[in-house]
Amino acid sequence: MSFCYNPIWKLLIDRRLKKTDLKRLCGFNAGIIASMSKNEPIPMEKLHVLLTKLDCRIEECVEFVNDHDMYPMYSKANAYCTTGVDELELD
């Protein structure tokens, strides 16, 4: 399971803000913005600051997605199988 920050980037575009504006407004360092850009988790305290400063709901900043939605190569249909296995049985 992973987080995706695409909603925050759309919100910034709608509000005509840039990542540097977000960094300055929230007091984030470059590492937090970089983590968000790579869809990596950030501390809850930082997320709280983000939501407070932008006056928005969590759904407007972050979405929770299954890894197989973001990375199809990890889906059950592409599960690892050994040589000689003719059919992969899915749950």
C-alpha positions as CSV (number, residue, x, y, z in Angstrom):
1,M,0.0,0.0,0.0
2,S,1.3,3.4,-0.9
3,F,0.5,7.1,-0.8
4,C,0.2,9.3,-3.8
5,Y,0.5,13.0,-3.6
6,N,-0.9,13.8,-7.1
7,P,-3.9,15.6,-5.5
8,I,-1.7,18.2,-3.8
9,W,0.1,19.0,-7.1
10,K,-3.3,19.5,-8.7
11,L,-4.4,21.7,-5.8
12,L,-1.2,23.8,-6.2
13,I,-1.9,24.3,-9.9
14,D,-5.5,25.3,-9.1
15,R,-4.3,27.9,-6.6
16,R,-1.4,29.0,-8.9
17,L,1.2,28.0,-6.4
18,K,4.6,26.3,-7.0
19,K,6.5,23.8,-4.9
20,T,8.7,26.6,-3.7
21,D,5.6,28.5,-2.5
22,L,4.5,25.3,-0.6
23,K,8.0,24.9,0.9
24,R,8.0,28.5,2.1
25,L,4.4,28.6,3.3
26,C,4.6,25.3,5.3
27,G,8.3,25.7,6.4
28,F,9.3,22.5,4.7
29,N,12.8,21.6,3.8
30,A,13.7,20.4,0.3
31,G,13.7,16.8,1.6
32,I,10.0,16.8,2.5
33,I,9.1,18.2,-1.0
34,A,11.4,15.6,-2.6
35,S,9.8,12.8,-0.6
36,M,6.3,14.0,-1.7
37,S,7.5,14.2,-5.3
38,K,8.6,10.6,-5.1
39,N,5.3,9.5,-3.4
40,E,7.3,8.6,-0.3
41,P,5.7,8.9,3.2
42,I,6.1,12.1,5.2
43,P,5.7,12.5,8.9
44,M,2.2,13.1,10.1
45,E,3.2,16.4,11.7
46,K,4.3,17.7,8.3
47,L,1.0,16.5,6.8
48,H,-0.9,18.3,9.6
49,V,1.0,21.5,8.8
50,L,0.2,21.1,5.1
51,L,-3.5,20.7,5.7
52,T,-3.6,23.6,8.1
53,K,-1.7,26.0,6.0
54,L,-3.6,25.2,2.8
55,D,-6.9,25.0,4.7
56,C,-7.9,21.7,3.0
57,R,-8.9,18.2,3.7
58,I,-6.6,15.2,3.5
59,E,-8.3,13.9,0.4
60,E,-7.3,17.1,-1.4
61,C,-3.6,16.3,-0.7
62,V,-3.0,12.6,-0.5
63,E,-4.6,9.5,-1.8
64,F,-4.0,5.9,-0.7
65,V,-3.5,3.4,-3.5
66,N,-2.7,-0.2,-3.7
67,D,0.8,-0.9,-4.9
68,H,-0.5,-3.0,-7.9
69,D,-2.4,0.1,-9.0
70,M,0.7,2.3,-9.1
71,Y,3.2,-0.5,-10.1
72,P,1.4,-3.1,-12.2
73,M,4.5,-5.4,-12.2
74,Y,3.7,-6.2,-8.5
75,S,0.1,-7.2,-9.1
76,K,-1.1,-10.8,-8.5
77,A,-1.5,-11.4,-12.2
78,N,2.3,-10.9,-12.5
79,A,3.2,-12.9,-9.4
80,Y,6.5,-14.7,-9.5
81,C,6.2,-18.3,-10.7
82,T,8.7,-21.1,-11.0
83,T,9.6,-23.0,-14.1
84,G,7.2,-25.8,-14.9
85,V,4.2,-24.1,-13.5
86,D,1.6,-24.0,-16.2
87,E,-1.1,-21.9,-14.5
88,L,-1.1,-19.4,-11.7
89,E,-4.1,-19.8,-9.4
90,L,-5.4,-16.5,-8.0
91,D,-7.5,-16.1,-4.9
